[in-house]
Amino acid sequence: MDVLIFSGFVLLGFAGMEIVSYLVHRFLFHGLLWKIHRSHHESHHGWFEPNDLFSIFFGGVSILLIYMGIETPVESVSFAIGMGIAVYGILYFVIHDLFAHKRFMPFKSDSKIMRLIRHAHQRHHQSVDKEGQEPYGLFLFPYDKYKK
């Protein structure tokens, strides 16, 4: 598999993760799994909240896919997709946990895109309702709507 195809599968893993995240967040986290996800919408103290179990699960999926392709990583679709999910997870942690929610080691950024993502995500957190409100994704939302 050449570098371009490998990169395409990494991108597919990343983009697929955003789509899966949106759907799972919208229909499961704010539905059947609300008892766990609710911890993310309430103020908390400490390093761990039950909602972090979801990140651990998706991290496990990424690790499994990478492990399945570790013997021939450049030739492995599962390795590439696992890497895409891992990149998504890293960006999610940095933008969502550190920047938007100021967990662990909060930081500031003058990046217009990161501020836009934080603003949209704060909109989602305006209420502690199970029903919730858009946007449910981290990266896919109408950016024009959240420009100040």
C-alpha positions as CSV (number, residue, x, y, z in Angstrom):
1,M,0.0,0.0,0.0
2,D,1.5,3.4,-0.9
3,V,1.7,6.4,1.4
4,L,-1.3,8.1,-0.2
5,I,-3.6,5.1,0.3
6,F,-2.3,4.6,3.9
7,S,-2.9,8.3,4.6
8,G,-6.4,8.0,3.2
9,F,-7.2,5.2,5.6
10,V,-5.8,7.2,8.5
11,L,-8.1,10.1,7.4
12,L,-11.0,7.6,7.1
13,G,-10.4,6.5,10.7
14,F,-10.3,10.1,11.9
15,A,-13.4,11.2,10.0
16,G,-15.2,8.0,10.8
17,M,-14.6,8.6,14.5
18,E,-16.2,12.1,14.3
19,I,-19.3,10.6,12.6
20,V,-19.5,7.7,15.1
21,S,-18.9,10.2,18.0
22,Y,-21.7,12.4,16.8
23,L,-24.2,9.5,16.5
24,V,-23.2,7.8,19.7
25,H,-23.2,11.1,21.6
26,R,-26.6,12.1,20.2
27,F,-28.5,8.9,20.4
28,L,-26.8,6.8,23.1
29,F,-25.0,9.2,25.5
30,H,-28.1,11.4,25.6
31,G,-30.3,8.3,25.6
32,L,-29.7,4.8,26.9
33,L,-26.3,5.8,28.4
34,W,-27.3,9.1,30.0
35,K,-26.7,7.9,33.6
36,I,-23.0,7.6,32.7
37,H,-22.7,10.6,30.4
38,R,-24.5,12.9,32.8
39,S,-21.4,13.1,34.8
40,H,-19.9,15.1,32.0
41,H,-22.6,17.7,32.1
42,E,-22.5,18.2,35.8
43,S,-19.7,20.1,37.7
44,H,-17.3,17.6,39.1
45,H,-14.2,17.5,41.3
46,G,-11.4,15.2,40.7
47,W,-9.5,13.6,37.8
48,F,-12.0,11.0,36.8
49,E,-15.7,11.1,35.8
50,P,-17.7,8.1,34.8
51,N,-18.1,9.6,31.3
52,D,-14.3,8.9,30.8
53,L,-15.2,5.3,30.4
54,F,-16.3,6.1,26.9
55,S,-12.8,7.5,26.0
56,I,-11.2,4.4,27.5
57,F,-13.5,2.2,25.3
58,F,-12.6,4.1,22.1
59,G,-9.0,4.1,23.0
60,G,-9.2,0.4,23.4
61,V,-10.7,0.0,19.9
62,S,-7.8,2.1,18.5
63,I,-5.2,0.0,20.3
64,L,-6.8,-3.2,19.1
65,L,-6.8,-2.1,15.5
66,I,-3.2,-0.9,15.7
67,Y,-2.2,-4.2,17.4
68,M,-3.9,-6.2,14.6
69,G,-1.7,-4.5,12.0
70,I,1.5,-4.1,13.9
71,E,3.5,-6.7,12.0
72,T,3.0,-4.9,8.7
73,P,1.9,-1.4,9.7
74,V,2.4,0.3,6.3
75,E,0.4,-2.5,4.6
76,S,-2.3,-2.8,7.2
77,V,-5.7,-1.1,6.8
78,S,-6.5,-1.8,10.5
79,F,-3.3,-0.2,11.6
80,A,-4.0,2.9,9.5
81,I,-7.6,3.2,10.7
82,G,-6.5,2.6,14.3
83,M,-4.0,5.4,13.9
84,G,-6.7,7.7,12.6
85,I,-8.8,6.9,15.7
86,A,-5.8,7.6,17.9
87,V,-5.2,11.0,16.2
88,Y,-8.8,11.8,16.8
89,G,-8.5,10.8,20.4
90,I,-5.4,12.9,21.0
91,L,-7.0,16.0,19.4
92,Y,-10.3,15.3,21.3
93,F,-8.4,15.2,24.5
94,V,-6.4,18.4,23.8
95,I,-9.3,20.4,22.4
96,H,-12.2,19.0,24.5
97,D,-10.7,18.2,27.8
98,L,-7.7,20.5,28.2
99,F,-9.0,23.5,26.2
100,A,-12.8,23.5,26.3
101,H,-13.3,22.1,29.7
102,K,-10.0,23.1,31.3
103,R,-9.5,19.6,32.8
104,F,-6.1,18.3,34.0
105,M,-3.6,20.9,32.5
106,P,-5.8,23.7,31.1
107,F,-4.3,26.0,28.5
108,K,-5.3,29.1,26.5
109,S,-5.1,29.5,22.7
110,D,-5.5,32.4,20.3
111,S,-6.5,29.9,17.6
112,K,-9.8,31.1,16.0
113,I,-10.7,27.5,15.1
114,M,-10.1,26.2,18.7
115,R,-12.1,29.1,20.2
116,L,-14.9,28.4,17.7
117,I,-15.0,24.7,18.7
118,R,-15.0,25.7,22.4
119,H,-17.8,28.1,21.9
120,A,-19.9,25.5,20.0
121,H,-19.2,22.9,22.7
122,Q,-20.2,25.3,25.4
123,R,-23.5,25.7,23.7
124,H,-24.0,22.0,24.0
125,H,-23.3,22.3,27.7
126,Q,-25.8,25.1,28.4
127,S,-28.1,22.7,30.1
128,V,-27.9,19.5,32.1
129,D,-30.8,18.0,30.3
130,K,-30.8,14.5,28.9
131,E,-32.4,15.9,25.7
132,G,-29.3,18.1,25.1
133,Q,-28.8,20.4,22.2
134,E,-26.6,20.7,19.2
135,P,-23.8,20.4,18.4
136,Y,-23.1,16.8,19.5
137,G,-19.9,16.5,17.4
138,L,-16.6,18.1,18.3
139,F,-15.5,19.1,14.8
140,L,-18.6,18.9,12.6
141,F,-21.0,21.7,13.2
142,P,-22.1,24.8,11.3
143,Y,-19.0,27.0,12.0
144,D,-20.8,30.2,10.7
145,K,-23.5,29.8,13.4
146,Y,-20.9,30.1,16.2
147,K,-18.7,32.9,15.0
148,K,-18.9,35.9,17.3
